[in-house]
């Protein structure tokens, strides 16, 4: 692994919280969440124990892909507020001990970006990838006077920035090497964008489609070189900042230069199996190419921890102490935990696992109260990716209270960015704050337990005692965690007998439906427990 400056100390203790800005809180009554709305609700995050937030893109955009089609990297989108609003958010968050990370769309722009508007009429502009003749498969015909076609990175209106091709192809003589003028200009532009926001106080970036830069790139070696170069610059220019990747293959992305990488629903040779094997129950966002899968956190008890553990072990064996794996509850592209057949009573065990496993936890806004994936919504800003894949269901407005607008906005409901969850029993922050037995209070207690117990963080050791049901593991040599994700009771005899032979041998730190009796771990349906062992 290339030698980098060690990650900033704050990262190891981080509890991340992802905010989808347009759906979090609307301060001006237009039905769309904004930066000022986030600032107004920072105290909720402080109370919860969050230490870092990352915002989905908040830059100028035509919003055909919810802001992942950037038209100006250096200006905030008017619908979210001004540069002063973002500066105030960063400042107020910092005063509360919360760091703010932005979303960097590194591999493409909007087709409305000035760079692209210039390129469509200039055959000598190599900021994007152009085939000068015809329209090869996967390319989009030129919309300007320039002949030929351009390569998109995702949707057709997202032209891929040119970071070069790793290999030549005589059939495609227009390919450029990684050190050509266009790729060099784009690497310099990334530094300029990052430097601009870091100087204004943000603490780093989550990088969208981080693996997509260099094309025809076996093993992502060319793309890794781009990020290695940027990490070395970052270590010198902004040593307290971090880069989190949307890559989904930590054993590749972290040696390349990222401080952390998410386990994702897609990515890597297994196409996101590690995360999907935990949460994806066949409802909500479902890619047609995914084979049927029983997830571990399913009530039937038919799933397995094996895909997750295999991926985690493979990644940690490579990265060692060189970086971190982040484990999200969900994200803006994937179903929430509360989705389809999964009920609210199943969520506590999922959080007990996520907040005690040696990864960086990332909580998707609203998951802390059990907001559900809302099915049947219309396409919104490119949310539909397939017949069973509509991301809008995970992007509905935050439910702050039980008022008609759920505390999200005072606008008429028909002006909301997306409709509220129509369920009469939808959860809210206010109701759960008033109930000490709620999911919200449990998540808060688990975060506090993690914060006060270094062995439960990413640096603590983990020993898996039983990978089935109940899932049993020991953190730091002295904290026993028991997770039963299924509806039926699960038992496991502790083979080492005296290490935990009676109810008095373990101090209960947080538990529901789990007992340690007569050398047997007994976990009721959906039970969980965290115990300090007397050793």
DACOR-V982617 format. One record per backbone hydrogen bond with DSSP energy under -0.5 kcal/mol. CO is the residue of the C=O (numbers start at 1). NH is the residue of the N-H. If there is no record, write none. Layout:
co=<CO;CO>
nh=<NH;NH>
This chain:
co=<2;8;8;9;9;10;11;12;14;15;15;16;17;18;18;19;19;20;21;21;22;23;25;25;31;34;35;36;37;38;39;41;41;42;43;44;45;45;51;52;53;54;58;60;60;65;69;70;71;72;72;75;77;77;78;80;80;82;83;84;85;86;87;88;89;90;91;92;93;93;94;99;100;101;102;102;103;104;104;107;110;113;113;114;115;116;118;119;120;122;124;127;128;129;130;131;136;138;140;148;149;150;150;151;155;155;157;158;158;159;160;161;164;169;172;176;177;180;181;182;183;184;185;186;187;188;189;190;191;192;193;194;195;196;197;197;198;203;204;205;205;206;206;207;207;208;209;210;213;215;216;217;218;220;221;222;223;224;225;226;227;228;229;230;231;232;233;234;238;242;243;243;244;245;245;246;246;249;249;250;250;252;253;253;254;255;259;260;261;262;263;264;267;268;270;272;273;275;275;276;277;278;279;283;284;287;293;294;295;295;296;298;299;305;306;307;308;309;310;311;312;313;314;315;315;316;319;324;325;326;326;327;331;334;337;338;339;343;344;344;346;347;348;349;350;351;353;353;357;359;360;361;362;362;363;364;366;366;367;371;373;383;383;386;388;389;389;389;390;391;392;393;398;399;400;403;405;405;406;406;408;412;413;423;428;429;430;432;434;435;438;439;440;441;442;443;444;445;446;447;448;449;450;453;454;457;461;463;463;466;467;468;470;471;472;472;473;474;475;475;478;478;479;480;481;482;483;483;483;486;490;492;493;494;496;497;498;502;503;505;507;507;510;512;513;515;515;517;519;520;520;521;521;522;522;523;524;527;528;529;530;530;531;531;532;533>
nh=<4;11;12;12;13;13;14;458;16;51;52;363;54;20;365;21;56;23;24;25;33;398;27;34;417;38;39;40;41;41;42;44;45;46;47;48;49;50;99;17;101;19;77;71;72;68;62;110;114;60;75;60;80;81;81;35;36;86;87;88;89;90;91;92;93;94;95;96;96;98;97;53;203;55;104;206;105;106;208;161;113;116;117;118;119;120;121;122;146;125;126;162;130;151;132;149;139;152;150;142;131;140;152;160;154;158;111;153;154;109;129;163;215;172;175;165;180;184;185;186;187;188;189;190;191;192;193;194;195;196;197;198;199;200;200;202;201;242;102;207;244;104;208;210;246;106;212;213;163;166;218;220;221;224;225;226;227;228;229;230;231;232;233;234;235;236;237;238;241;205;259;260;207;247;262;210;211;252;253;254;255;256;257;258;257;2;324;245;326;264;328;275;272;271;273;276;277;278;279;280;296;297;281;285;286;290;295;304;298;303;298;301;487;309;310;311;312;313;314;315;316;317;318;318;319;320;322;261;360;263;328;362;334;331;339;373;342;346;347;348;350;351;352;353;354;355;356;357;359;361;327;16;329;364;18;367;369;371;370;338;375;385;391;389;286;385;386;391;393;394;395;374;400;429;430;406;408;409;400;401;26;415;416;426;432;433;434;435;436;438;442;443;444;445;446;447;448;449;450;451;452;453;453;456;457;460;476;465;474;472;305;470;472;483;465;466;481;463;478;479;480;533;475;531;473;529;470;471;485;526;523;521;495;497;499;500;501;505;506;534;509;532;530;528;524;517;522;520;494;517;522;492;523;515;524;490;527;484;512;482;509;510;480;533;507;535>
